[in-house]
């Protein structure tokens, strides 16, 4: 058995640690934040989405992004800046957004999502493991006939991939979720999708890991690495005591989310990645409470019931690692919510504190998962964008298989960490 050092305590890092401990490995988790943190694994929409088999880099996204760029309240924004890494990322995104890329990626994303869904079910089935898992499906809500036609085409492709999908008119959608009033033309229903409370899932993982003897090193930045040839021997940190200042291990997993490129650069790795800032607002006592999670398709806004609360989130703002809130982006989310759900008002959100998280976005819309050729005992698990929670368990399982010398359950060629660097 190996000593595994996992860098990053987000959902990818904790899932990796969880499945590594299950295989008997000793695990140390290092994170730059304190234990009471609120990164992008906590305030997201909590969706498990086999329906999302189309990668972010898809035909039409470049034109749509350019159109949205000029609206400060739109779902997508890139802050213009002369940054070589951003320019290179944008060029690679444009190169990747092809029908062929979608065709090749869709079966893998489907398989990963379904495996992750099964893993969530297995975790939830254990005694005391309640993290609000609800298996009632997802509605893609459409306000225009044109969008409904586009989503119907996606539903056809889903069925070709073996994923159930139903096209509904407004009346049928209302009958499926009668607890909320909707202003829509119709919807597409994906019954295999699920939702959960992400903060409860994260708390459960951390509790389980602590009980299993996992060592957590909090409030600690990575400053360098000790190497011998192609093997990493230790990670050097800002820790104030000798045990934390240098952490030796047999295997290292880089799961640093949007901070992964900087950490990789210290090792001579180029990891094309941009931080995609997303926002959410949580209504503790909503006027209406839907039973299904949904996506407001034209607005790219996600709406998720979490117990008695309702979380509304969205936007993709690429502006670097800035940990600030752009009020215009938040206004766009609120305005979209009241257009689709007319019983709600903008005043409902007046006293709600917006949350934000920085999602790690690769230029081709696929995560980086696997070993690098440069360092024989380094594995990357990052770049999941909006799919981090959804793909967390399967990512942890695959990394644990790699570190145990096993053949991964899936062909990870498309996810190679070296494919774009």
N, C-alpha and C positions, 0 to 999 in steps of 0.2 A: 504493500500500500504506500501511497505517496503523500507528501505534505504539499498541499495545494494552496497557493496564495492567490486570492481573488481580489482584483483591484476594482472597487466599485460596489456599493451596497444598494443599488437600485434593484428593480425587480429581476433583471437579468443576472446580476451578481448573486442575489439571494437564492434564486432558483438554481443557479449553478452550484452554489455551496450546498444547498439542500440535497441535490441528487448525488453530489460527490460524497457527502457524509453517509448517504445510504449505501454506497459501495465500499465503505470502510476507510475512505481517505481522511486524513487529518486536514482541517481547513482553517486558514486565517483570512479574514475579510478586512480590507483596508479601505477607508473612505475619507474624503476630505471634509465631510460634514459631521456634526455631532449626532448622537443617537436620535434626538428629537429633530428630525429633518422633514422637509416638505417638498422634495424634488418631484420630477415629472412622473414618478411611479405612484404618487399618492393622490394627486388631484385630477387625474385624467378621467375619461368617460367610463372606464371600467368595462369595456366591451370585449367579448371574445368573438371574433368575426371570421369564420370560414368564408363568408360572403366576399371578403376583401382579397380576392385572388388576383386582382389587377394591380401591378406595382405602381407606385407613385409616378414613375417615369413611364408615361403612356401617351399614345398619339392624341394630339389636341391639347395636352397640358401646357405646352410652351405658349401657344396662342392664347389660351385662357389666362395663363399667368400674366402675360403682357397686358391683356385687357384689364385685369384686376389691379395691376400695379398703380393705376392712376386714381383709384378710389381708396381713400384712407380707411374706410370701414369694410373693405372687401375681405373675402376669405384668405387672400394670399398677398404677401408683400415682401419684396426684397429691398432692403435699404441700399441705395446706390453707394458704392465705395470702391476705390481703386485698391482692391485686395487680390493678389495673384491667386490665392487658394479659392476665393469665391468665383473668380472668372473661370478658373479651370473646372470647378464644380459645375458651373452653369453650362459650360461647353460639353462636359461629359453627360449631363442631364439631357441636353438637346440630342446628343448622339444616341442615347439609350432609348429615347421615347419613340419606339417603332412598334409596329404590329408584331414583328418577329420576336422582339424582346418580351412582349406580353404573352405570346404563344408559348415561348419556352419557359417563362417564369410561372405561369398560372398553375400547372399541375403540382409544382413543388410547393407553392404557397398554400394550395388546397391541402396537400398532404400534411404539411407542417401544422396548419391550423387545426385540422381534425385530430391530429395526435396530441396537440396542446389541449384541445377541448377535453379529450379523454383523460388527460393527466389532471386537469382541474376537477373533473368528476371523481377521480380516484382519491385526490386529496380531500375533497369535500365529504367523501363517504366515511372517512375515519372519525371516530368518536371525538366530539368537541371541536371539530374543524368547521366552524360556521363563519364563512366570510361573505354571506349574502348571495351565493350563486343562484341565479334565476335562469331557468332554461325554457324560455317562452318565445324566443326568436327576436328578430329585428325587423323594423319597417323602414324602408327607404321612401320617405314622403316627398311627393312631387307636386308642385303648384302649377306647372304648365304641361300641356299635352306633349310638347316636344321633349321635355325631360323624361316624362313617363315612357315615351317611345324608346328613348336611349336606355333607360333602366330596364325596360322589357327585353331589349337586345342583350343586356348583361345577364338577365334572368335566363334567357335561352342558352347563353354560353355556360352559365352555372349548371344548368341541367345536363348539358353535354359532358360536363366534368363530374357528374354524379351528385351534385349538390341540389337539394330541393329548393325551388323558388316559385312563388305564385304572384301573378300580376293581378292587382285588385283595383276596383274603382273606389271612389270616395265612400260610398255606402258600405262596401265590403270591409274597407279599412276601419271605418267607425265601428262596425259590428265586432271586429277583432279586438279592438281596444276601446270599449265604450266609456271608460272613465275620463276621457279627455276629449275636448272639442277641437276638431282639426279643420283648417281651411286649406284643402288640397284638391287636386284633380284626381289623384289616385296614388297608389303605392305599390312597391314590390316587397313581398314578405319572404324573409329567409328564416325558416323555422329552426335551423341548426345553430344559429347565433345565440349567444348568452350574454348575461351581464352580472357583475358582482361589485362589491365595495372595495376598491383597490387598497385603501388604507387598512382595512381589516385583513385583507390577504397578506399585505406586507407585515403587519404585526404578528400574524400567525407564523409566517416563515421565520421571522426573527426569534420568536419564542421557541420554536422547534429547534432552531440552530443552536441557541444558547443552551437548551436542555441537552443537546447532543455533544456539547463541549467545544463548539466552534469558538474560536478566538476572534473578537472584533477589535480593530484598532481604529478609533474614531478621531476626528479633527486632525487628520494627518495628510499632508501633501507628499507626493512622490517627487524626490529631487534628483534621482539618478538610479543607476543599476550597476551591480557588480557582475562582470561577465568573465567566462573562461572559454575562449574560442566561440563556438556557436551556441553554447549553453549559457543561460542566465543562472547565476548562483544566488543573488539576493537583490532585493529592492531597497534602495536608500530613501529615507523619509525625513520629515521634519520632527519626528518623535523626540521627546526630551529625555527618554531613558534609553539605555543601550539595547534593550529588547525590542524597542519600536524603531530605533534609528536605523537599524538594518535588519530586514526580515528575510531570512534564508528560506528557501523552499526547493522542492524538486520540480514542481510545475507552476507556471504562472498563467493566469487568465486575465486578459485586459477587457474589462466590462465597464469602462469609464464613461459610457454615454457620450454626450457632446464634448467632453473633455478628453476623449480618447486620442484625437490627432496630436495634441500636445504631448501626451504621454508616449505615444508611439514615436514621435520625432526624436525623443531622447535615445531611442534604439535604432535610429536610421530608417524608420518605417514611414512611408507616406500613406496616410489613411484619409482619402477624400471624404469629407464629412462637413456638413453645415448644421448648426443648431437651429431647429425650427421651433420658434416659440409659439406655444399654444396657451390659451386662457380658458378658465372655467369659472362659473358662478354656481353656488349651491343654495337653492331655496329650501329652508328648513321646514316651512309650512306652506307648501304651494297651494294655489287655488284649486287646481286639479292635479291628480296623480295618475299618469298613465301606468299600465302594467307591463308594457313592452318598451324596450329601448328603441330609439329611432334616430335616423339621420335626416336632417332637413336638406334635401339633395342639392337644390340650387345654391343654398347658402353655405353648404359644407359645415353645418353645425350639428353636434351630437347631443342628444337629450336622453338622460338615463335616470330612471327611478332607483333610489338607493334607500331601502327601508321606507320611511315616511318622508324622505327628502327627495329633491329633484335637482340633478346636476345638468347644467347647460354649458357646453364648451365648444371651442373651435378656433379657427384661424391658423395660418402657417406664416409666421413672420420671421424672415431670415435677416437678422441684424447682428450677428455675432453672438458673443456670450454675455450680452448685456442683461443684467438681472433687474430690469425695470418694466413698468407697466405702461403700455401705450393706450390711453383712454379711448382713442378712436376705434381701435380694434375691439375693445370691450363693448362699445356702443353698437358696433356692427352685429355682434352676437345677440345682444338684447333686442335690437330691432327685428332681427330675423325670427327670434323666438315668438314675438307677439304677432308677426305676420302669419305664421303657421298655426299658432295656438291662440286664437283671438280672445279667449277668456282672460289671458294674462295681459298685464300692462307693463310699460317701462318702469312705472313707479314701484312695481313689485321688487325690483332689483336695486332700489335706491340705497339701501343700507347694507347691501351684500358686498363683502370684500372680495375683489377678484383674486383668483389664484393664477399663477403662471408656471409653466415648466418648459425646459429646453430639450426638445426631442432630437435625437441624433439621426440626421437624414443623409443617407448615401446618395450619390447622383443617379444611380440606376434603380433606386427604390427597393433594393434588397439588402438584408443585413450582411455584415461580415461575420462569418462563422467558420472557424477551423484554425489549423496551425498555419504559421507563416513559414516560408522557406528560409528566412534569414536566421531565425532562432528556433532550435529544435524542440525546446520545451516551453514555447509561448503559444497560447491559443487566444484568438480574438473572438469576442462575443459582443458586438456592438452594431450600431447603425440600423436599429429596428424602426426608427421613425415613430409613426402613430401605432405601430403593431407591437410595441415592447411588452405591454401587459399580456396581450393576446398570445404572443409567441414565447412568453417567459418560460413556462414549464418545459416545452419541447426543446428550447435552446439549452436549458440546464441539463436535460437528459442527454442530449447529443454531446455536449462538452464532457459530461461525466463518462460517456462511452469512449470518447477520444482519449481522455486522460487515463482510462483503464486499459488502453491498448486494444480496444474492441473496434470492430467495423461499425461505423454509424448506421443507424436504421435507414438513412436516406443518403442519396448521392448529393454531396454538398459542393460539387464543382462550381455551380453558379454563384455560390456564396463565398468563394475563396477570398481570403483577406488580401491576396496579392493581385486580384483581377484588375484593379484600377490604379494601383500605386506605381 
